[in-house]
Amino acid sequence: MRYLTAGESHGPQLTTILEGVPSGLELLVDDINIELARRQKGHGRGRRMQIEKDQVQIVSGVRHGKTLGSPIALVVENRDWKHWTHIMGAEPLVDIKEEDVKRKITKPRPGHADLVGAMKYGHRDMRNVLERSSARETTVRVAAGAVAKKLLEALGIKVAGHVLEIGGVKASKVKYDSLEELQQITEDSPVRCVDKEAEKKMMNAIDTAKENGDSIGGIVEVIVEGMPEGVGSYVHYDRKLDAKIAAAIVSINAFKGVEFGIGFEAARMPGSKVHDEINWDQQEGYTRKTNNLGGFEGGMTTGMPIVVRGVMKPIPTLYKPLQSVDIETKETFAASIERSDSCAVPAASVVAEAVVAWELANAIIEQFGQDRIDIIKENVENMRKYAKEF
């Protein structure tokens, strides 16, 4: 499977086309809209979330509630477009000089794509860069991930995410009995955190950052249960599934790091305490006594829960902007200001779920068949039975 996205932050719409989704998968607009609404929630979100109430249109590839096997096109309209038609319109400017266009940006924001993107594509107005490099694009990545989640759900694979840390405040009481319970608790949390004490401190940290015109980042975690053993491969670097997931996590706007299982902590521990000892019984087949490696060995799934974390830096658009240089005058100024969040970590948790779900669904399709969901389901069940008896 693969998908492409198109659209600018303040353009008329965001679009994604999904190719390779098998036929016969049940898919409704509400399946996607639920995920889009989740992305827009969270303490610390800016005014854009009140302007845009994201709703998807399925314009191809689905008929009567089921996928056809043909490309699926999803569209999310930007409701604020009516205020940007002159600034972002596709038609040539008439009787208006380019330098007179409102909201032209010549002062790049440190930490954003503005300056190097303008250098790369030869833009003197950096709005041409920031409109596409904006995290607004993750809207349709979440839409694509919603489709992937439906595919995984049909195969008995569950995906959930939550926030572990915001602005240096860490969740210490991360306890839940099932992924369903984790989802229920975090959906009711303004910061998607299981630890209620940490939740309050995180919200206070976000409020303080907002009052100071600043922003803060954090750490999110995605857990997946039900993946069959042996998905991915050890034979080439570009077929290792954990590598693909790592790339997907770091591809999310503002994400700068990724780890699986105990992650970087493994560097501080002896091997005898890192590697997961193997058990077998007739009922469950092969399991591990621990899950320090986060569900992967040799780039392949072990059948244990997949546990992956991503590090999100603070958003670079600040209401007390950092020093920058005007590319036209070369004079020092405060960087440009666009509408922004003081913290988007809770929303980023939803995006992380989406990109992980897509990579897992793609790996399933690659290994167990592509055209029909019923055949894929049969092949996955056969693999589970084979692995248990191996």
C-alpha positions in Angstrom: 0.0 0.0 0.0 1.0 3.6 -0.5 -0.5 7.0 -0.2 0.2 10.6 -1.4 -1.0 13.8 0.2 -1.6 17.2 -1.4 -2.7 20.5 -0.1 -1.5 23.6 1.7 -2.3 24.7 5.2 -4.5 27.6 4.1 -5.4 26.2 0.7 -9.0 25.0 -0.3 -8.5 21.4 0.8 -6.2 18.6 1.8 -6.3 15.4 -0.3 -4.9 11.9 0.1 -5.0 9.1 -2.4 -4.6 5.5 -1.0 -3.5 2.8 -3.3 -3.4 -0.9 -2.6 -6.1 -1.1 0.1 -7.7 -4.5 -0.4 -11.3 -5.0 -1.5 -14.1 -6.0 0.9 -12.9 -3.9 3.9 -15.8 -2.2 5.7 -15.1 1.5 5.7 -17.5 4.4 6.7 -16.9 8.2 6.8 -17.4 8.0 10.6 -14.5 5.6 10.9 -12.2 8.4 9.6 -14.0 11.4 11.2 -13.6 9.9 14.7 -9.8 9.9 14.2 -9.8 13.4 12.7 -11.7 14.7 15.8 -9.2 13.0 18.1 -6.4 14.8 16.3 -8.0 18.2 17.0 -8.4 17.6 20.8 -5.9 18.4 23.5 -4.9 21.0 26.0 -2.7 23.6 24.4 -4.2 23.6 20.9 -4.5 27.0 19.2 -7.4 28.9 17.6 -7.1 26.9 14.3 -8.9 24.0 16.0 -11.9 26.2 16.7 -12.0 27.4 13.0 -11.6 24.0 11.4 -13.9 21.1 12.3 -12.3 18.5 10.1 -14.7 16.2 8.2 -13.7 13.8 5.4 -15.3 13.1 2.1 -14.7 9.7 0.5 -14.8 10.5 -3.2 -13.6 7.2 -4.7 -12.7 3.6 -4.0 -15.6 2.8 -1.6 -19.1 1.7 -2.5 -21.9 1.0 -0.1 -19.6 0.9 2.9 -16.9 -1.4 1.5 -13.6 -0.8 -0.3 -13.4 -1.8 -4.0 -9.7 -2.5 -4.3 -9.3 0.6 -6.4 -7.6 3.8 -5.3 -9.4 5.6 -2.4 -9.5 9.4 -2.5 -10.1 11.3 0.7 -10.7 15.1 0.9 -10.8 17.4 3.9 -11.9 20.9 3.1 -10.3 23.9 4.9 -13.2 26.0 6.1 -11.0 29.0 6.6 -10.2 29.1 2.9 -12.7 31.9 2.2 -10.3 34.3 4.1 -7.3 33.1 2.1 -8.6 33.0 -1.5 -6.6 36.1 -2.6 -3.5 35.2 -0.6 -3.3 31.5 -1.6 -5.3 31.3 -4.9 -4.0 29.4 -7.9 -4.8 32.0 -10.4 -2.2 34.6 -11.5 -2.2 38.0 -9.8 -3.9 40.7 -11.8 -3.2 44.4 -11.2 -1.4 43.5 -8.0 2.4 43.4 -7.6 3.8 40.2 -6.0 5.5 42.3 -3.3 2.2 43.8 -2.3 0.6 40.5 -1.4 -0.5 40.4 2.2 1.1 38.0 4.7 4.3 37.7 2.6 7.0 36.2 4.8 10.7 37.1 4.5 11.7 36.4 8.2 12.3 32.7 8.6 11.4 31.0 11.9 14.3 29.1 13.7 13.5 25.4 13.8 11.1 25.5 10.9 11.5 24.5 7.2 11.2 28.2 6.1 14.8 29.2 5.3 16.3 26.0 3.9 13.0 25.2 2.0 13.1 28.7 0.4 16.8 28.1 -0.5 16.0 24.7 -2.0 13.0 25.8 -4.2 14.0 29.4 -4.9 11.2 31.1 -3.1 11.5 34.7 -1.9 8.2 34.5 -0.1 8.5 31.8 2.5 4.8 31.3 2.7 5.4 29.0 -0.3 7.3 26.8 2.1 5.5 27.0 5.4 2.0 26.3 3.8 3.1 22.8 2.8 5.6 22.1 5.6 2.9 22.9 8.2 1.6 20.1 10.5 -1.8 20.8 9.0 -0.8 18.1 6.5 -1.0 15.5 9.2 -4.8 15.8 9.0 -4.9 13.5 5.9 -2.1 11.3 7.3 -4.5 10.6 10.2 -7.2 9.9 7.6 -5.0 7.4 5.9 -4.1 5.9 9.2 -7.8 5.5 10.0 -8.2 3.3 7.0 -5.1 1.3 8.1 -6.6 0.9 11.5 -9.8 -0.6 10.0 -7.7 -3.1 8.1 -5.8 -4.1 11.3 -9.0 -4.3 13.3 -10.4 -6.8 10.8 -7.3 -8.9 11.6 -7.6 -8.7 15.4 -4.8 -6.1 15.7 -5.3 -3.3 18.1 -3.5 0.1 18.1 -3.5 2.6 21.0 -1.4 5.7 21.9 -0.8 7.9 24.9 1.4 10.7 26.2 4.3 9.9 28.6 5.9 13.3 29.0 5.2 17.0 28.4 7.6 19.8 29.1 9.7 17.7 31.5 6.6 16.4 33.4 6.7 12.6 33.3 3.9 10.1 33.8 4.9 7.7 36.5 1.7 5.8 37.2 1.1 4.2 33.8 -1.2 1.3 34.6 -4.0 -0.2 32.6 -5.4 -3.7 32.2 -6.0 -3.6 28.4 -5.6 -1.4 25.4 -9.3 -0.7 25.5 -8.9 0.7 29.0 -5.9 2.7 28.0 -7.9 4.2 25.1 -10.9 5.0 27.4 -8.7 6.8 30.0 -6.7 8.8 27.5 -9.7 9.9 25.4 -11.1 11.5 28.6 -7.7 13.2 29.4 -7.0 16.7 28.0 -3.4 15.6 27.5 -4.0 11.9 26.7 -2.2 10.9 29.8 -3.0 7.8 32.0 -1.4 9.3 35.2 -4.0 11.8 36.6 -1.4 13.5 38.8 0.9 14.0 35.9 -2.0 15.2 33.8 -2.6 18.2 36.0 1.1 19.1 36.1 1.3 18.8 32.3 -1.7 21.1 31.8 -0.1 23.6 34.2 3.2 23.4 32.2 1.3 24.1 28.9 -0.5 27.0 30.5 2.7 28.5 31.7 4.4 28.1 28.3 1.4 29.8 26.7 1.5 32.8 29.2 5.2 33.2 28.4 4.6 33.1 24.6 6.6 29.8 24.5 6.0 26.2 23.5 6.9 22.8 24.9 7.3 19.3 23.5 7.2 15.8 24.9 7.1 12.0 24.4 4.3 9.8 23.0 4.0 6.1 23.0 2.2 3.7 20.7 1.3 0.2 21.6 0.1 -2.5 19.2 -1.2 -5.9 20.2 -2.1 -8.9 18.0 0.6 -8.6 15.2 1.5 -12.1 14.0 5.1 -13.3 14.3 7.6 -12.8 11.5 6.2 -9.7 9.9 9.1 -7.7 8.3 12.5 -9.3 7.4 16.1 -9.5 8.5 17.5 -10.0 4.9 17.8 -6.4 3.9 18.0 -3.0 5.7 15.0 -1.6 3.8 12.8 -4.6 4.7 13.2 -4.3 8.5 9.8 -3.3 9.8 11.1 -1.5 12.9 13.2 0.6 10.6 10.2 1.5 8.6 8.2 2.5 11.7 11.2 4.5 13.0 11.2 6.5 9.7 7.5 7.0 9.9 7.7 8.4 13.4 10.5 10.8 12.6 8.6 11.9 9.5 5.9 13.5 11.7 6.4 17.3 12.0 8.6 18.3 14.9 9.6 14.7 15.8 13.3 14.3 16.5 13.8 10.8 18.0 12.4 7.3 18.3 12.9 4.2 20.4 11.5 0.7 20.8 10.9 -1.1 24.1 13.3 0.1 26.7 15.1 2.0 23.9 18.1 4.1 24.9 18.0 2.6 28.4 19.5 -0.6 26.9 22.8 1.2 26.5 23.1 1.4 30.3 22.2 -2.3 31.0 24.0 -5.6 30.6 22.8 -8.0 27.9 21.5 -10.5 30.4 19.0 -7.9 31.6 18.1 -6.6 28.1 17.2 -9.6 25.9 13.8 -11.2 26.2 13.9 -14.9 27.3 11.7 -17.2 25.4 8.9 -19.4 26.7 6.5 -21.9 25.1 3.3 -23.4 26.1 0.6 -25.3 24.2 -2.0 -22.6 24.6 -0.1 -19.4 23.7 2.9 -20.9 21.7 6.1 -18.8 21.9 6.2 -15.8 24.2 8.8 -13.7 26.0 9.3 -13.3 29.7 9.8 -9.6 29.1 9.3 -7.2 26.2 12.4 -5.0 26.5 12.9 -5.0 22.7 9.4 -3.7 22.1 8.1 -6.5 20.0 10.9 -6.7 17.5 13.9 -9.0 16.9 16.0 -8.8 13.7 13.6 -6.3 12.1 10.7 -8.7 12.5 7.7 -8.9 14.9 8.0 -11.4 17.7 4.3 -11.6 18.5 4.7 -9.6 21.7 3.2 -6.1 21.9 4.9 -3.5 19.7 6.0 -0.6 21.9 7.4 2.5 20.1 8.0 6.0 21.5 8.6 9.3 19.7 10.1 12.5 20.9 8.5 15.8 19.8 10.4 19.0 20.0 8.6 22.3 21.0 6.7 23.9 18.1 9.0 26.5 16.5 6.3 29.1 16.0 6.5 31.3 19.1 4.5 34.3 20.3 7.7 35.7 21.7 9.6 35.0 18.4 13.4 34.2 18.4 15.9 36.2 16.5 16.1 35.8 12.7 17.3 37.5 9.6 15.1 39.2 6.9 16.2 37.5 3.7 15.5 40.7 1.7 17.3 43.3 3.9 19.6 40.9 5.8 18.7 42.9 8.9 18.1 41.1 12.2 14.4 40.9 13.3 12.1 38.8 15.4 10.9 35.9 13.3 7.5 35.8 11.7 4.5 34.7 13.7 1.7 32.4 12.5 -1.2 31.0 14.4 0.2 28.2 16.6 -0.3 25.8 19.5 1.7 26.2 22.7 1.8 22.3 22.8 0.6 19.8 20.3 1.9 16.6 21.9 -1.5 15.1 22.7 -2.5 15.6 19.0 0.8 14.2 17.9 0.0 11.0 19.8 -2.9 10.5 17.4 -0.7 11.1 14.4 1.9 8.7 15.8 -0.8 6.0 16.0 -1.8 6.7 12.4 1.7 6.4 10.9 2.5 3.2 12.9 -0.8 1.7 11.8 -0.1 2.4 8.2 3.3 0.8 8.3 1.9 -2.3 10.0 -1.0 -2.6 7.5 1.4 -2.2 4.6 3.7 -4.9 5.9 0.7 -7.2 6.4 -0.5 -6.6 2.8 3.0 -7.2 1.5 3.4 -10.5 3.3 -0.1 -12.0 3.3 -1.8 -10.9 0.1 -3.2 -7.7 -1.4 -6.4 -8.0 -3.3 -9.1 -9.3 -0.8 -9.4 -8.8 2.9 -11.0 -12.3 3.4 -8.0 -14.0 1.8 -5.6 -11.8 3.9 -7.4 -12.7 7.1 -7.2 -16.4 6.3 -3.5 -16.2 5.6 -2.8 -14.3 8.8 -4.7 -16.9 10.8 -2.7 -19.7 9.2 0.5 -17.9 10.1 -0.6 -17.5 13.7 -1.5 -21.2 13.9 1.8 -22.2 12.3 3.9 -20.0 14.6 2.1 -21.5 17.7 2.9 -25.1 16.6 6.4 -24.4 15.2 
